[in-house]
Amino acid sequence: MKSAVLASLLATATPAFATANLISFDIPTTTSSRTAFLDTSAHVQPSATSDAGAVAAWNVTVNAALFASLPQTVVLNFPDRPSVTLNKDVGKHREPAGFLWTGRGGGCSGIFTSVRNILRGTISCQNAAYGLEPPRHAQATQLIRYDSALVAVDANDTERVASPNAHAANLSKKSAMAAAESVDTSIDILVLYTEGVRAALDPGGGNANSLAYMQHAVDVTQQAMTNSTTAGQPVIAEVALAKAQKVQYPGSGSFSTDLTYLTDDPEPTGLRNYWSADIVMLVAESGGVGQCGRAFEPAFGLPPPGPSFAPFAVAVAKRACSFANFSFQHEFAHVIGANHNPESETNPTPLRPWAYDHWISTPKGVKNRTIMTYPSVCPYGCPEVLHYANAQVYAGDFRTGTPNLRENARAIAEFSSAAAQYRPHLGRIFADRFE
């Protein structure tokens, strides 16, 4: 039954372009020096190890040397749609043996992260999302297209209140937190992951792909901030990876239990204190049925942003949901104070009346949603774009917010400065952010 459904999805989800051959896609020699994919040799079924929502896949050879040269433009030569040219937003070299390149253009944004010579990519276009998946289980690098409507988001309930013991214990840190004043403007994220996640990403052993995944998740979060910024204005928030670390915790299969682990257990709290992380994100291999994550949210049975909320600045996201619906970025924004779309929100006390997400779907019109919107509200299907809601920003012809109601990017911008102060920034000169 599942194979029949997937076959139907592939038949209906692939647009017809006269210039695109899904079996073999030859790169014009005149543009090969700027194209992202040097070869798209085979159209294959998404593998069993693909993330949730995968509907099509191609084996590709990536022009890693092009990205490493940090060019001003990159041509994304898609195998299933016309090519687009991305103009660089960020290009920088990193250690160890890595780089970051991000860009926008043609209704798409792309984020390409290399860590220890492993390249991962995310491409968000107005009508589709793609992930660049490094080889696993001896397969080739794959470009995978995702349908976000096939994947849930997070738990739509009010179960975001920590245990009383954790609350009382952590509030005792309030005075110390308040005293840690600084000019820190970056939200430092500690990304933890389980052995199940490591085994899924690095089935042959080691953790190289896992580390690239964690860095890439933070890079995609930063690009979401960039995409959601009004032209000519500062980026709404700056985020950085404080540390990527595998933990002994095996995961519980319950996001509520995972959140309690993050606030109560000495392993994550000790790592957070040592790395002075403002926010802790746990990437888990399993969680609630039909859910992709959960987060504590300020003013939802908890204090507003500030020192009293700091101990609860944690969230958990399911690995398999990462490309299809940006679950990591979704849960991260909850911690800052962003809400769902009004039709799906259960928080009776939003921080601001405009801290909601946005979507639109009509039979013949634009059909899109931003990161915090539930897919179930869209009667005609809403591809998700890598944006938070901002009435002044467009993704193609999709206006990503409505004034003074669906603009959670404003809430993120307003409360990010408080989140950046949850822990003082530390410059560990000789420390490796990876294990």
C-alpha positions as CSV (number, residue, x, y, z in Angstrom):
1,M,0.0,0.0,0.0
2,K,2.8,2.4,0.9
3,S,4.6,1.8,-2.4
4,A,1.4,2.4,-4.3
5,V,0.9,5.8,-2.5
6,L,4.5,6.7,-3.2
7,A,4.2,5.9,-6.9
8,S,1.1,8.1,-7.0
9,L,3.0,10.9,-5.4
10,L,5.8,10.6,-7.8
11,A,3.4,10.6,-10.7
12,T,1.5,13.7,-9.5
13,A,4.3,15.7,-7.8
14,T,6.8,15.9,-10.7
15,P,6.1,18.9,-12.9
16,A,6.5,18.5,-16.7
17,F,9.3,20.6,-18.3
18,A,10.2,20.0,-21.9
19,T,13.8,20.8,-21.2
20,A,14.2,18.4,-18.2
21,N,14.8,14.7,-18.6
22,L,14.4,12.9,-15.3
23,I,16.4,9.9,-16.4
24,S,19.5,11.8,-17.5
25,F,20.3,15.5,-17.2
26,D,23.3,16.8,-19.2
27,I,24.9,20.0,-18.0
28,P,25.6,22.7,-20.7
29,T,29.3,23.1,-21.0
30,T,29.0,26.9,-21.1
31,T,27.7,27.0,-17.5
32,S,29.4,23.9,-16.0
33,S,31.9,26.0,-14.0
34,R,29.1,27.7,-12.1
35,T,26.6,24.8,-11.8
36,A,26.0,23.1,-8.5
37,F,25.6,19.6,-9.8
38,L,28.1,18.3,-12.3
39,D,26.1,15.2,-13.0
40,T,22.6,14.0,-12.3
41,S,22.9,10.5,-13.6
42,A,19.9,8.6,-12.3
43,H,16.3,9.3,-11.2
44,V,15.8,6.8,-8.3
45,Q,13.2,6.0,-5.7
46,P,13.8,7.8,-2.3
47,S,15.7,5.2,-0.1
48,A,14.4,3.8,3.1
49,T,16.8,6.0,5.0
50,S,15.5,9.2,3.4
51,D,13.8,11.8,5.6
52,A,10.0,11.8,6.0
53,G,8.2,13.4,3.1
54,A,10.7,12.4,0.4
55,V,8.9,12.1,-3.0
56,A,11.7,12.0,-5.6
57,A,15.4,11.5,-5.6
58,W,18.4,11.7,-8.0
59,N,21.9,10.5,-7.7
60,V,24.1,13.5,-8.2
61,T,27.8,14.5,-8.3
62,V,28.2,17.8,-6.5
63,N,30.5,20.6,-7.6
64,A,32.0,21.0,-4.2
65,A,35.0,22.9,-5.5
66,L,32.7,25.6,-6.8
67,F,31.1,26.1,-3.3
68,A,34.5,26.0,-1.7
69,S,35.7,28.8,-3.9
70,L,32.9,31.0,-2.4
71,P,31.6,32.3,-5.7
72,Q,29.3,35.3,-6.1
73,T,26.7,33.2,-8.0
74,V,25.8,29.5,-8.3
75,V,23.5,28.0,-10.9
76,L,21.2,25.3,-9.4
77,N,20.7,23.0,-12.3
78,F,17.7,21.1,-11.1
79,P,16.9,17.8,-12.8
80,D,13.1,18.4,-12.5
81,R,12.6,22.1,-13.1
82,P,14.3,25.1,-14.8
83,S,17.6,26.2,-13.3
84,V,17.9,29.2,-11.1
85,T,20.8,31.4,-10.2
86,L,21.6,32.1,-6.5
87,N,23.4,35.2,-5.5
88,K,25.6,34.8,-2.5
89,D,24.4,35.9,1.0
90,V,27.3,34.3,3.0
91,G,30.5,32.7,1.9
92,K,33.2,31.7,4.4
93,H,35.8,29.1,5.1
94,R,35.6,27.2,8.4
95,E,37.7,24.8,10.3
96,P,38.0,21.9,10.4
97,A,38.2,21.6,6.5
98,G,34.9,23.2,5.9
99,F,33.0,26.1,4.5
100,L,29.5,27.7,4.4
101,W,27.9,29.1,1.3
102,T,24.3,30.5,1.2
103,G,22.5,32.4,-1.5
104,R,19.1,33.4,-2.9
105,G,17.5,33.9,-6.3
106,G,14.8,32.7,-8.6
107,G,12.4,32.2,-5.7
108,C,14.8,29.8,-4.0
109,S,17.4,29.9,-1.2
110,G,20.2,27.5,-0.8
111,I,22.4,26.6,2.2
112,F,25.5,24.4,1.7
113,T,27.6,23.4,4.6
114,S,30.8,21.4,4.5
115,V,32.3,20.0,7.7
116,R,35.4,17.8,7.5
117,N,34.8,17.5,3.7
118,I,31.2,16.3,4.1
119,L,28.8,18.5,2.2
120,R,25.2,18.9,3.1
121,G,22.7,21.1,1.4
122,T,19.1,22.5,1.8
123,I,17.3,24.3,-1.0
124,S,14.0,26.0,-0.3
125,C,12.0,27.1,-3.3
126,Q,8.5,28.5,-3.4
127,N,6.9,25.3,-4.6
128,A,9.3,22.6,-3.3
129,A,12.1,21.8,-0.8
130,Y,15.2,19.8,-1.6
131,G,17.9,18.2,0.5
132,L,21.4,17.2,-0.5
133,E,22.1,14.0,1.3
134,P,25.7,12.7,1.6
135,P,26.2,9.0,0.9
136,R,24.9,6.6,3.5
137,H,24.7,2.8,3.3
138,A,27.2,3.0,0.4
139,Q,24.7,4.9,-1.8
140,A,25.6,7.9,-4.0
141,T,25.0,11.5,-2.9
142,Q,21.4,12.2,-3.5
143,L,19.3,15.3,-4.3
144,I,15.9,14.6,-2.7
145,R,12.7,16.5,-3.2
146,Y,10.3,16.7,-0.2
147,D,6.6,17.4,0.1
148,S,6.1,19.1,3.5
149,A,2.4,18.4,3.4
150,L,3.1,14.8,4.1
151,V,4.8,15.5,7.4
152,A,3.4,16.6,10.8
153,V,4.9,19.5,12.7
154,D,4.8,19.3,16.5
155,A,2.5,18.6,19.3
156,N,-0.5,20.9,19.1
157,D,-1.3,21.0,22.8
158,T,-0.4,22.9,25.9
159,E,1.9,20.3,27.3
160,R,4.9,22.7,27.5
161,V,5.2,23.2,31.3
162,A,8.3,21.8,33.0
163,S,8.1,19.7,36.2
164,P,7.7,21.8,39.4
165,N,11.0,20.5,40.8
166,A,12.9,21.6,37.7
167,H,11.3,25.0,37.7
168,A,12.1,25.6,41.4
169,A,15.7,24.4,41.1
170,N,16.4,26.4,38.0
171,L,14.9,29.6,39.2
172,S,17.5,29.7,41.9
173,K,19.9,30.6,39.1
174,K,18.0,33.7,38.3
175,S,20.3,36.2,40.0
176,A,23.4,34.7,38.5
177,M,21.8,34.8,35.0
178,A,20.7,38.4,35.4
179,A,24.2,39.4,36.5
180,A,25.8,38.0,33.3
181,E,25.4,41.2,31.3
182,S,27.3,41.4,28.1
183,V,27.2,42.9,24.6
184,D,26.5,39.4,23.3
185,T,24.2,39.6,20.2
186,S,24.4,36.0,19.0
187,I,22.2,33.1,20.2
188,D,24.6,30.3,20.9
189,I,23.0,26.9,20.3
190,L,24.1,23.6,21.9
191,V,23.0,20.8,19.6
192,L,22.8,17.4,21.3
193,Y,22.0,14.1,19.6
194,T,21.4,10.5,20.5
195,E,23.2,7.3,19.4
196,G,20.2,6.5,17.3
197,V,20.7,9.6,15.3
198,R,24.4,8.9,14.9
199,A,23.7,5.4,13.7
200,A,21.2,6.6,11.2
201,L,23.5,9.3,9.8
202,D,26.8,7.4,10.1
203,P,25.8,3.7,9.7
204,G,29.4,2.8,8.7
205,G,30.7,4.1,12.0
206,G,32.2,7.4,13.2
207,N,30.3,10.6,13.5
208,A,31.4,12.8,10.6
209,N,28.1,13.0,8.8
210,S,26.3,13.6,12.2
211,L,28.5,16.6,12.9
212,A,27.9,18.0,9.5
213,Y,24.2,17.6,10.0
214,M,24.2,19.5,13.3
215,Q,26.2,22.4,11.9
216,H,23.9,22.5,8.9
217,A,20.8,22.6,11.0
218,V,22.2,25.8,12.7
219,D,23.2,27.2,9.3
220,V,19.7,26.6,7.9
221,T,18.3,28.4,11.0
222,Q,20.5,31.4,10.3
223,Q,19.3,31.5,6.6
224,A,15.7,31.4,7.8
225,M,16.5,34.6,9.8
226,T,18.1,36.1,6.7
227,N,15.2,35.2,4.4
228,S,12.8,36.7,6.9
229,T,14.5,40.1,7.0
230,T,13.3,43.2,5.3
231,A,15.6,44.3,2.5
232,G,18.2,46.8,3.8
233,Q,17.6,46.0,7.4
234,P,19.8,44.0,9.8
235,V,19.2,40.2,10.0
236,I,16.5,39.7,12.6
237,A,18.7,37.4,14.7
238,E,22.2,35.9,14.6
239,V,22.7,32.3,15.7
240,A,25.8,30.2,16.1
241,L,26.7,26.6,17.0
242,A,28.3,26.5,20.5
243,K,28.8,22.8,20.4
244,A,27.6,19.6,18.7
245,Q,27.7,16.6,21.1
246,K,26.4,13.1,21.2
247,V,24.9,12.3,24.6
248,Q,24.5,9.1,26.6
249,Y,20.7,9.6,26.7
250,P,19.1,7.1,24.3
251,G,16.0,9.1,23.7
252,S,12.6,8.1,25.3
253,G,10.2,8.2,22.4
254,S,8.3,10.9,24.2
255,F,9.1,14.5,23.5
256,S,7.7,15.6,26.9
257,T,10.2,13.2,28.6
258,D,13.0,14.5,26.4
259,L,12.2,18.1,27.5
260,T,12.4,17.1,31.1
261,Y,15.7,15.4,30.5
262,L,17.0,18.7,29.0
263,T,16.0,20.8,32.0
264,D,16.7,18.3,34.8
265,D,19.5,15.8,33.9
266,P,23.1,16.7,34.8
267,E,24.4,15.7,31.4
268,P,22.7,18.3,29.2
269,T,22.7,21.0,31.9
270,G,26.4,20.4,32.6
271,L,27.2,20.7,28.8
272,R,25.1,23.8,28.6
273,N,26.9,25.5,31.4
274,Y,30.4,24.5,30.1
275,W,29.7,25.7,26.6
276,S,27.6,28.6,27.8
277,A,24.8,27.9,25.4
278,D,21.8,30.2,25.3
279,I,19.5,27.5,23.8
280,V,19.7,23.7,23.8
281,M,18.3,21.7,20.9
282,L,18.1,17.9,21.1
283,V,17.9,16.0,17.8
284,A,16.1,12.7,18.5
285,E,15.5,9.6,16.3
286,S,12.0,9.1,17.7
287,G,9.2,11.0,19.4
288,G,5.5,11.4,19.6
289,V,3.4,9.6,17.0
290,G,2.6,11.9,14.1
291,Q,4.8,14.6,15.7
292,C,8.1,16.2,14.7
293,G,9.1,18.0,17.9
294,R,8.2,20.0,20.9
295,A,9.6,23.1,22.7
296,F,9.0,25.1,25.9
297,E,7.6,28.5,25.0
298,P,7.8,31.7,27.0
299,A,4.6,32.9,28.5
300,F,2.9,29.6,27.8
301,G,2.6,28.5,31.4
302,L,6.2,29.7,31.9
303,P,7.9,33.1,32.4
304,P,8.3,35.6,29.6
305,P,11.7,35.9,27.8
306,G,14.4,36.8,30.3
307,P,16.4,35.2,33.2
308,S,13.5,33.3,34.6
309,F,12.7,31.6,31.3
310,A,16.4,30.8,30.5
311,P,16.4,27.3,32.2
312,F,13.5,26.3,29.9
313,A,15.2,27.5,26.6
314,V,15.3,24.0,25.3
315,A,13.6,22.0,22.5
316,V,13.6,18.6,20.8
317,A,13.3,17.9,17.0
318,K,13.0,14.6,15.2
319,R,15.8,14.0,12.7
320,A,13.6,12.5,10.0
321,C,11.5,15.6,9.7
322,S,14.4,18.0,9.1
323,F,14.3,18.6,5.4
324,A,10.5,18.2,4.8
325,N,9.2,20.8,7.3
326,F,12.2,22.4,9.0
327,S,11.3,21.0,12.4
328,F,14.6,22.2,14.0
329,Q,13.9,25.8,12.9
330,H,10.2,25.4,13.9
331,E,11.0,24.4,17.5
332,F,13.9,26.8,17.8
333,A,11.5,29.7,17.0
334,H,9.0,28.5,19.7
335,V,11.7,28.9,22.3
336,I,12.2,32.6,21.2
337,G,8.5,33.3,21.3
338,A,7.0,32.6,17.8
339,N,3.6,31.0,17.5
340,H,1.8,28.8,15.0
341,N,-0.8,30.1,12.6
342,P,-3.8,31.5,14.5
343,E,-6.1,28.6,13.4
344,S,-3.7,26.0,14.9
345,E,-2.4,27.9,18.0
346,T,-3.3,26.7,21.5
347,N,-1.3,29.3,23.4
348,P,-3.8,31.7,25.0
349,T,-1.1,34.2,26.0
350,P,1.1,35.0,23.0
351,L,3.9,37.4,23.7
352,R,2.6,39.8,21.0
353,P,-0.7,39.9,19.1
354,W,1.2,39.6,15.9
355,A,3.4,36.7,16.9
356,Y,1.6,34.3,14.6
357,D,2.5,32.5,11.4
358,H,1.1,32.9,7.9
359,W,-0.3,30.8,5.1
360,I,-2.4,31.2,2.0
361,S,-4.1,28.6,-0.2
362,T,-6.7,29.2,-2.8
363,P,-7.8,27.0,-5.8
364,K,-6.1,29.2,-8.4
365,G,-3.9,31.4,-6.3
366,V,-0.7,31.3,-4.4
367,K,-0.3,28.3,-2.1
368,N,2.4,28.6,0.5
369,R,3.0,28.6,4.3
370,T,5.9,29.8,6.5
371,I,7.8,27.7,9.0
372,M,5.4,27.7,11.9
373,T,2.2,26.9,10.1
374,Y,0.6,23.5,10.4
375,P,0.1,21.7,7.0
376,S,-3.4,20.6,7.9
377,V,-4.8,24.1,7.6
378,C,-4.2,24.2,3.8
379,P,-7.2,22.8,1.8
380,Y,-5.3,22.8,-1.5
381,G,-1.8,22.1,-0.2
382,C,0.8,24.6,0.9
383,P,4.5,24.1,0.1
384,E,6.6,25.4,3.0
385,V,9.2,28.2,2.5
386,L,12.2,28.8,4.7
387,H,10.7,32.0,6.1
388,Y,9.1,33.2,9.4
389,A,6.1,35.4,8.9
390,N,6.9,39.0,7.9
391,A,4.4,41.2,6.0
392,Q,7.2,43.2,4.4
393,V,9.0,40.2,2.9
394,Y,8.0,38.1,-0.2
395,A,9.0,34.6,-1.2
396,G,8.5,34.8,-4.9
397,D,5.0,36.2,-5.2
398,F,4.0,34.9,-1.7
399,R,3.7,37.7,0.9
400,T,4.9,35.9,4.0
401,G,2.8,37.7,6.5
402,T,-0.1,40.1,7.2
403,P,0.5,43.4,9.0
404,N,0.1,43.4,12.8
405,L,-1.3,39.8,13.0
406,R,0.9,37.2,11.2
407,E,4.4,38.5,11.7
408,N,6.2,36.2,14.1
409,A,9.5,37.4,12.6
410,R,8.9,40.6,14.5
411,A,8.6,38.7,17.8
412,I,11.8,36.8,17.0
413,A,13.6,40.0,16.3
414,E,12.3,41.6,19.5
415,F,13.1,38.7,21.9
416,S,16.3,37.4,20.3
417,S,18.3,39.9,22.3
418,A,16.9,38.5,25.5
419,A,17.7,34.9,24.4
420,A,21.3,35.9,23.5
421,Q,21.9,36.9,27.1
422,Y,20.7,33.5,28.6
423,R,24.4,32.6,28.9
424,P,27.5,34.9,28.5
425,H,29.3,34.2,25.3
426,L,32.6,32.4,25.9
427,G,35.6,32.4,23.5
428,R,37.3,29.1,23.9
429,I,40.4,29.6,21.8
430,F,41.6,26.0,21.6
431,A,38.2,24.2,21.9
432,D,36.7,22.3,19.0
433,R,32.9,22.9,18.7
434,F,32.7,19.2,17.6
435,E,33.6,16.1,19.6
